[in-house]
Amino acid sequence: MQAVVYERTGGPEVLTVREVPDPEPGDGEVLVDVEAVGVNFRDVYEREGRPPYTADPPAVLGAEGAGRVVGTGERVAWLGVPGSYAARVAAPRAALVPVPDGVGSEVAAAVLLQGCTAQYLAADSHPVAQGEWVVVHSAAGGVGLLLTQLVRDRGGHVLATTSTEEKAELARAAGADEVVVGYDGFAERVRELSGGEGAAAVYDGVGRTTFADGLRALRPTGRMIVYGAASGQPEPLEVQRLAAHGSLYVQRPTLATYTRTPEMLRERAGAVLDLVAAGRLDVRIGARLPLAQARRAHEDLEGRRTTGKVLLLP
């Protein structure tokens, strides 16, 4: 079968496509024909060897996808199965989520990881309340578009940030009330919109370049939620700054925490897939590329040239 392998950690150039033997399922595992693979920033971290996504190369990259169980034809999706950049995976039964009728494999692969991330951000990291303002950074990205919709579904208001006007239009279409293009001035703008109070939460997947201004954007006891670091890790934080800005909270959540048992995974993933099936959550697939173009997919993702979700198709 074809798979995307990296022999050493590094940049996109370490990714190669080659023929490898089919995986052999172990105890509690099944063999799955992969129909679509989700490309995520966690894959970049894995490729680079950044904790916690370290592996011992040579290895097959990736963790998210959707397909059919060999022998039964069951439609399933997953967000934490190593070696997913491949035509087949050996997956633990406990890591697989049923895909409901009305949701295609491409959509399931596109929404599961980012949708579950957006769902815990809006429902758990900071449970969005009716009428309050939040900031969603990189709102035209995969998580950002879904998170914007979920905030609006809960009755909240979104100030979105994007890097270009084209991406701003996508954020507005997802329900953003206001968009700041270029990131500059978002803290001042959200204070204006909220009557001087500030944002209840800042959902930050960018990191270093937005973190400091995010603290200034928050209302007293507001929450800075750093769920990613596309621009690098924020500078070290002096805890006293949280007092000076109004008794703030800072969280660095991970999806693994919020899906740490099979029951938690199925409940959260099921909620996301049900929203998709009901037409309440629109999933934007920004690009579909053959497995052989995994290197290009990573280059585009890191270059912030993507909108929505990038898929690889075996």
C-alpha positions as a Python dict, from the first residue, in 0.01 Angstrom:
ca = {
    (1, 'M'): (0, 0, 0),
    (2, 'Q'): (102, 366, -34),
    (3, 'A'): (198, 561, 276),
    (4, 'V'): (368, 892, 364),
    (5, 'V'): (688, 813, 556),
    (6, 'Y'): (946, 1033, 723),
    (7, 'E'): (1295, 890, 787),
    (8, 'R'): (1401, 1180, 1010),
    (9, 'T'): (1238, 1481, 1170),
    (10, 'G'): (1254, 1816, 990),
    (11, 'G'): (1074, 2027, 731),
    (12, 'P'): (826, 1917, 463),
    (13, 'E'): (1114, 1784, 256),
    (14, 'V'): (1148, 1482, 489),
    (15, 'L'): (811, 1346, 370),
    (16, 'T'): (828, 1072, 108),
    (17, 'V'): (560, 851, -44),
    (18, 'R'): (644, 485, -78),
    (19, 'E'): (503, 135, -93),
    (20, 'V'): (493, -33, 248),
    (21, 'P'): (335, -358, 372),
    (22, 'D'): (-24, -350, 495),
    (23, 'P'): (-40, -306, 874),
    (24, 'E'): (-120, -611, 1084),
    (25, 'P'): (-404, -556, 1335),
    (26, 'G'): (-322, -652, 1692),
    (27, 'D'): (-552, -746, 1979),
    (28, 'G'): (-855, -518, 1985),
    (29, 'E'): (-768, -368, 1645),
    (30, 'V'): (-931, -382, 1302),
    (31, 'L'): (-800, -306, 955),
    (32, 'V'): (-956, -1, 790),
    (33, 'D'): (-951, 107, 426),
    (34, 'V'): (-875, 479, 442),
    (35, 'E'): (-1099, 696, 223),
    (36, 'A'): (-983, 1041, 340),
    (37, 'V'): (-706, 1174, 565),
    (38, 'G'): (-721, 1497, 765),
    (39, 'V'): (-414, 1724, 760),
    (40, 'N'): (-352, 1914, 1084),
    (41, 'F'): (-89, 2126, 1258),
    (42, 'R'): (-33, 1838, 1499),
    (43, 'D'): (109, 1653, 1195),
    (44, 'V'): (360, 1935, 1146),
    (45, 'Y'): (462, 1903, 1510),
    (46, 'E'): (496, 1525, 1470),
    (47, 'R'): (708, 1569, 1157),
    (48, 'E'): (932, 1813, 1344),
    (49, 'G'): (952, 1595, 1654),
    (50, 'R'): (786, 1850, 1882),
    (51, 'P'): (640, 1714, 2207),
    (52, 'P'): (395, 1567, 2270),
    (53, 'Y'): (377, 1435, 1912),
    (54, 'T'): (714, 1261, 1909),
    (55, 'A'): (771, 931, 1730),
    (56, 'D'): (1073, 724, 1636),
    (57, 'P'): (1133, 759, 1262),
    (58, 'P'): (1106, 597, 1021),
    (59, 'A'): (732, 626, 1073),
    (60, 'V'): (409, 691, 885),
    (61, 'L'): (269, 1037, 962),
    (62, 'G'): (-80, 1145, 1064),
    (63, 'A'): (-359, 1060, 1306),
    (64, 'E'): (-700, 1155, 1155),
    (65, 'G'): (-914, 1001, 886),
    (66, 'A'): (-1226, 816, 781),
    (67, 'G'): (-1297, 497, 592),
    (68, 'R'): (-1450, 151, 607),
    (69, 'V'): (-1365, -145, 828),
    (70, 'V'): (-1229, -429, 616),
    (71, 'G'): (-1466, -725, 620),
    (72, 'T'): (-1770, -545, 765),
    (73, 'G'): (-1791, -224, 563),
    (74, 'E'): (-1869, -16, 874),
    (75, 'R'): (-1820, 355, 814),
    (76, 'V'): (-1591, 498, 1081),
    (77, 'A'): (-1377, 800, 1156),
    (78, 'W'): (-1091, 865, 1398),
    (79, 'L'): (-872, 1145, 1531),
    (80, 'G'): (-595, 964, 1718),
    (81, 'V'): (-476, 664, 1514),
    (82, 'P'): (-102, 684, 1432),
    (83, 'G'): (5, 622, 1074),
    (84, 'S'): (-307, 763, 909),
    (85, 'Y'): (-130, 906, 600),
    (86, 'A'): (-178, 570, 432),
    (87, 'A'): (-416, 360, 225),
    (88, 'R'): (-486, 135, 526),
    (89, 'V'): (-453, 162, 902),
    (90, 'A'): (-472, -84, 1188),
    (91, 'A'): (-694, 97, 1439),
    (92, 'P'): (-804, 13, 1792),
    (93, 'R'): (-1180, -42, 1800),
    (94, 'A'): (-1198, 196, 2097),
    (95, 'A'): (-1052, 478, 1885),
    (96, 'L'): (-1314, 455, 1609),
    (97, 'V'): (-1631, 663, 1592),
    (98, 'P'): (-1936, 559, 1387),
    (99, 'V'): (-2015, 794, 1100),
    (100, 'P'): (-2391, 863, 1074),
    (101, 'D'): (-2590, 843, 753),
    (102, 'G'): (-2584, 1170, 567),
    (103, 'V'): (-2220, 1249, 652),
    (104, 'G'): (-1969, 1150, 384),
    (105, 'S'): (-1623, 1013, 460),
    (106, 'E'): (-1451, 1327, 335),
    (107, 'V'): (-1662, 1548, 560),
    (108, 'A'): (-1609, 1314, 857),
    (109, 'A'): (-1232, 1322, 808),
    (110, 'A'): (-1245, 1699, 768),
    (111, 'V'): (-1446, 1773, 1081),
    (112, 'L'): (-1357, 1522, 1350),
    (113, 'L'): (-1035, 1657, 1502),
    (114, 'Q'): (-1101, 2024, 1442),
    (115, 'G'): (-1471, 1991, 1521),
    (116, 'C'): (-1405, 1821, 1854),
    (117, 'T'): (-1146, 2089, 1929),
    (118, 'A'): (-1394, 2368, 1851),
    (119, 'Q'): (-1662, 2190, 2054),
    (120, 'Y'): (-1458, 2164, 2374),
    (121, 'L'): (-1334, 2521, 2333),
    (122, 'A'): (-1688, 2663, 2313),
    (123, 'A'): (-1848, 2427, 2563),
    (124, 'D'): (-1577, 2351, 2820),
    (125, 'S'): (-1262, 2570, 2807),
    (126, 'H'): (-1497, 2867, 2818),
    (127, 'P'): (-1867, 2784, 2803),
    (128, 'V'): (-1992, 3067, 2583),
    (129, 'A'): (-2292, 3251, 2726),
    (130, 'Q'): (-2568, 3439, 2547),
    (131, 'G'): (-2467, 3787, 2437),
    (132, 'E'): (-2099, 3789, 2535),
    (133, 'W'): (-1810, 3871, 2304),
    (134, 'V'): (-1518, 3639, 2229),
    (135, 'V'): (-1216, 3670, 2001),
    (136, 'V'): (-1147, 3388, 1752),
    (137, 'H'): (-802, 3413, 1593),
    (138, 'S'): (-733, 3266, 1248),
    (139, 'A'): (-1106, 3245, 1202),
    (140, 'A'): (-1082, 3125, 840),
    (141, 'G'): (-882, 2817, 938),
    (142, 'G'): (-1031, 2476, 1002),
    (143, 'V'): (-1089, 2522, 1376),
    (144, 'G'): (-1171, 2890, 1341),
    (145, 'L'): (-1460, 2845, 1098),
    (146, 'L'): (-1615, 2572, 1311),
    (147, 'L'): (-1557, 2756, 1639),
    (148, 'T'): (-1719, 3072, 1502),
    (149, 'Q'): (-2030, 2874, 1412),
    (150, 'L'): (-2046, 2704, 1753),
    (151, 'V'): (-2008, 3035, 1940),
    (152, 'R'): (-2293, 3183, 1738),
    (153, 'D'): (-2501, 2867, 1796),
    (154, 'R'): (-2463, 2931, 2171),
    (155, 'G'): (-2572, 3295, 2134),
    (156, 'G'): (-2229, 3458, 2160),
    (157, 'H'): (-2073, 3731, 1946),
    (158, 'V'): (-1747, 3679, 1755),
    (159, 'L'): (-1470, 3922, 1675),
    (160, 'A'): (-1266, 3726, 1422),
    (161, 'T'): (-913, 3791, 1303),
    (162, 'T'): (-778, 3686, 963),
    (163, 'S'): (-467, 3753, 758),
    (164, 'T'): (-640, 3863, 435),
    (165, 'E'): (-967, 4018, 319),
    (166, 'E'): (-1047, 3700, 126),
    (167, 'K'): (-1027, 3502, 449),
    (168, 'A'): (-1231, 3771, 623),
    (169, 'E'): (-1520, 3699, 388),
    (170, 'L'): (-1509, 3333, 490),
    (171, 'A'): (-1520, 3430, 857),
    (172, 'R'): (-1818, 3657, 798),
    (173, 'A'): (-1997, 3378, 611),
    (174, 'A'): (-1941, 3153, 913),
    (175, 'G'): (-2118, 3409, 1134),
    (176, 'A'): (-1846, 3643, 1264),
    (177, 'D'): (-1998, 3973, 1380),
    (178, 'E'): (-1678, 4170, 1319),
    (179, 'V'): (-1349, 4089, 1144),
    (180, 'V'): (-1010, 4250, 1196),
    (181, 'V'): (-785, 4187, 896),
    (182, 'G'): (-417, 4169, 980),
    (183, 'Y'): (-465, 4115, 1356),
    (184, 'D'): (-355, 4468, 1455),
    (185, 'G'): (-594, 4649, 1686),
    (186, 'F'): (-821, 4357, 1773),
    (187, 'A'): (-793, 4425, 2148),
    (188, 'E'): (-912, 4783, 2114),
    (189, 'R'): (-1189, 4686, 1871),
    (190, 'V'): (-1340, 4416, 2091),
    (191, 'R'): (-1347, 4661, 2382),
    (192, 'E'): (-1537, 4910, 2167),
    (193, 'L'): (-1786, 4644, 2062),
    (194, 'S'): (-1840, 4522, 2418),
    (195, 'G'): (-1902, 4865, 2563),
    (196, 'G'): (-1555, 4891, 2714),
    (197, 'E'): (-1573, 4563, 2906),
    (198, 'G'): (-1362, 4339, 2684),
    (199, 'A'): (-1390, 3982, 2560),
    (200, 'A'): (-1505, 3698, 2782),
    (201, 'A'): (-1249, 3472, 2611),
    (202, 'V'): (-976, 3481, 2350),
    (203, 'Y'): (-942, 3157, 2153),
    (204, 'D'): (-584, 3168, 2030),
    (205, 'G'): (-434, 2912, 1794),
    (206, 'V'): (-162, 3154, 1679),
    (207, 'G'): (47, 3193, 1994),
    (208, 'R'): (353, 3417, 2007),
    (209, 'T'): (238, 3706, 1789),
    (210, 'T'): (-111, 3746, 1938),
    (211, 'F'): (-80, 3638, 2301),
    (212, 'A'): (21, 3968, 2465),
    (213, 'D'): (-252, 4169, 2291),
    (214, 'G'): (-498, 3894, 2378),
    (215, 'L'): (-446, 3961, 2749),
    (216, 'R'): (-533, 4327, 2689),
    (217, 'A'): (-850, 4227, 2504),
    (218, 'L'): (-1001, 4038, 2797),
    (219, 'R'): (-1259, 4158, 3047),
    (220, 'P'): (-1191, 4106, 3420),
    (221, 'T'): (-1173, 3732, 3499),
    (222, 'G'): (-1166, 3663, 3125),
    (223, 'R'): (-1001, 3355, 2981),
    (224, 'M'): (-702, 3335, 2750),
    (225, 'I'): (-719, 2993, 2585),
    (226, 'V'): (-409, 2905, 2383),
    (227, 'Y'): (-496, 2587, 2195),
    (228, 'G'): (-219, 2612, 1935),
    (229, 'A'): (95, 2803, 1842),
    (230, 'A'): (114, 2849, 1466),
    (231, 'S'): (352, 3146, 1512),
    (232, 'G'): (551, 2981, 1792),
    (233, 'Q'): (507, 2951, 2167),
    (234, 'P'): (420, 3270, 2359),
    (235, 'E'): (692, 3442, 2560),
    (236, 'P'): (718, 3326, 2923),
    (237, 'L'): (435, 3474, 3130),
    (238, 'E'): (483, 3649, 3462),
    (239, 'V'): (182, 3541, 3666),
    (240, 'Q'): (149, 3890, 3817),
    (241, 'R'): (41, 4018, 3473),
    (242, 'L'): (-282, 3821, 3513),
    (243, 'A'): (-364, 4027, 3823),
    (244, 'A'): (-281, 4354, 3652),
    (245, 'H'): (-515, 4278, 3363),
    (246, 'G'): (-807, 4184, 3589),
    (247, 'S'): (-761, 3845, 3757),
    (248, 'L'): (-737, 3660, 3426),
    (249, 'Y'): (-724, 3288, 3357),
    (250, 'V'): (-487, 3121, 3109),
    (251, 'Q'): (-536, 2769, 2978),
    (252, 'R'): (-332, 2553, 2740),
    (253, 'P'): (-583, 2276, 2663),
    (254, 'T'): (-533, 1967, 2450),
    (255, 'L'): (-788, 1756, 2269),
    (256, 'A'): (-638, 1446, 2430),
    (257, 'T'): (-758, 1567, 2771),
    (258, 'Y'): (-1113, 1617, 2650),
    (259, 'T'): (-1129, 1280, 2469),
    (260, 'R'): (-921, 1079, 2716),
    (261, 'T'): (-1161, 785, 2739),
    (262, 'P'): (-1347, 601, 2461),
    (263, 'E'): (-1674, 720, 2612),
    (264, 'M'): (-1564, 1086, 2612),
    (265, 'L'): (-1441, 1054, 2254),
    (266, 'R'): (-1764, 902, 2126),
    (267, 'E'): (-1982, 1151, 2312),
    (268, 'R'): (-1792, 1456, 2184),
    (269, 'A'): (-1742, 1325, 1832),
    (270, 'G'): (-2103, 1212, 1815),
    (271, 'A'): (-2222, 1560, 1912),
    (272, 'V'): (-2012, 1714, 1634),
    (273, 'L'): (-2120, 1466, 1366),
    (274, 'D'): (-2486, 1505, 1469),
    (275, 'L'): (-2457, 1883, 1421),
    (276, 'V'): (-2313, 1824, 1074),
    (277, 'A'): (-2587, 1575, 985),
    (278, 'A'): (-2852, 1821, 1104),
    (279, 'G'): (-2709, 2100, 888),
    (280, 'R'): (-2616, 2316, 1189),
    (281, 'L'): (-2241, 2296, 1131),
    (282, 'D'): (-2099, 2366, 787),
    (283, 'V'): (-1765, 2203, 707),
    (284, 'R'): (-1542, 2381, 458),
    (285, 'I'): (-1295, 2161, 273),
    (286, 'G'): (-1033, 2397, 136),
    (287, 'A'): (-827, 2147, -63),
    (288, 'R'): (-830, 1783, -167),
    (289, 'L'): (-488, 1649, -262),
    (290, 'P'): (-363, 1302, -350),
    (291, 'L'): (-158, 1126, -83),
    (292, 'A'): (150, 1179, -299),
    (293, 'Q'): (120, 1556, -243),
    (294, 'A'): (151, 1544, 136),
    (295, 'R'): (461, 1764, 119),
    (296, 'R'): (268, 2035, -63),
    (297, 'A'): (-15, 2010, 192),
    (298, 'H'): (232, 2078, 474),
    (299, 'E'): (396, 2366, 288),
    (300, 'D'): (58, 2531, 229),
    (301, 'L'): (-53, 2477, 589),
    (302, 'E'): (264, 2621, 738),
    (303, 'G'): (261, 2908, 488),
    (304, 'R'): (-93, 2994, 603),
    (305, 'R'): (-215, 2961, 245),
    (306, 'T'): (-506, 2735, 342),
    (307, 'T'): (-867, 2799, 438),
    (308, 'G'): (-1087, 2537, 594),
    (309, 'K'): (-961, 2179, 597),
    (310, 'V'): (-697, 2016, 380),
    (311, 'L'): (-756, 1650, 295),
    (312, 'L'): (-531, 1385, 147),
    (313, 'L'): (-703, 1118, -60),
    (314, 'P'): (-533, 776, -87),
}
